[in-house]
Amino acid sequence: MPLSSNLSKCRASLTGRARATAAAAAVLLVAATATASAQSAPFAKFAGAWSGSGRIFFADGRSERLRCRAQYAVGGGGTAVQQTLRCASDSYNFQLQSNVQSNGGTLVGNWSEATRNIGGTLSGRAAGGRIQVRATSPTFSVGLTLTTSGNRQSVTIHPESQADITGATIQLTRHG
């Protein structure tokens, strides 16, 4: 086989490998960009109305079914959210409101609970569809984990200080 024919085949093979490598690099770049975007805009897919149910757990060992509604107003390209979460059981209810900002996955904001007239600050992290925050006030602190997948959201609340409530779990679905 002549040298020019071998060189042409090598170039064609190298071009094919280079294309495959470039395609793989492009896929990795898109995946990395999507991951970075999800971390830098953790609230982008929250906007709208959500509702669902769960359970609230009391210090005396009882638990009751919760019915909940949430509303998210998202701004800043997915880096800011105003949340309202209202839940009620047969004997207990709460109305949480929060304003949260994300800066590269680090969360800061404030919160209030209307029925008990308390509020404070919150801080935490967002990564991979999971948000973990700690909300504090002068008299109360709580850990909150929120996991979102598509139109479903799971919320777990764990009071860290002595309280009549030992926790709550809530499953929400987005409407519309």
Secondary structure by P-SEA (a helix, b strand, c coil): ccaaaaaaaaaaaaaaaaaaaaaaaaaaaaaaaaaaaaaacccccccbbbbbbbbbbccccbbbbbbbbbbbbbccccccbbbbbbbbcccbbbbbbbbbbbccccccbbbbbccccbbbbbbbcccccbbbbbbbcccbbbbbbbbbcccbbbbbbbbcccccccbbbbbbbbcc
